[in-house]
Amino acid sequence: MIQEHQPTQREPETRSSRSHWLMELAGIGAFAVLAALVGTEVYLGAADFGYAWL
């Protein structure tokens, strides 16, 4: 039995560039800041309302 070997194709590099990595971190940071701002607004609104709705 004869086996024919075909040259393997090299997979393209899947690593992200440094700028893409920085953009990912910036997006995560922006989400964290937005979540903190929304959380602060909800907390202050609840405090002004007297926590009666809890």
N, C-alpha and C positions, 0 to 999 in steps of 0.2 A: 504494500500500500504506500503510495507516494503522497506526502503532505506538501501542499504549496503554501509557502509563507508569504503573506502580503506585508508590505511595510506598514507599520502602525502609524496612524495619523496622530500628530501631536495636538493635544487639546489646547485651545487658546488660554492665555493667562487669565485667571479669574480674580486675581487680587485687584482691589479697588485702588484708585490713585489717592494720593494724599489729600487732594482738594475734595474728592468725593467723601473721604472719611471725615474731613473737617465740616463739610456741609451736613453730614449725618449728625455730628455732635452739636452743631448749631441748631438743628431742628429739634433735637432732644432737649437742649437747653431752653429754647423758645417755648416748647410745650410745658416745661417745668415752671417757667416764669408765668405763663398764662394760667396754669393750674393754681399757682400760689395767689395770683391776683384774684381769680374767681373765688377761691376759698376764703380769702380775706374779706371780700365783699359779702359773701354769704354769712360769715361769722359776725361781721359788724352789723349786718342787717338783722340777724337773730338777736344780737345784744341790744340793739335799739328797740326791737319789738318786745323785749322782755322775756324771751324764750317761751312765750305762751303757746306757741304752735308745736312745741316738742312734746 
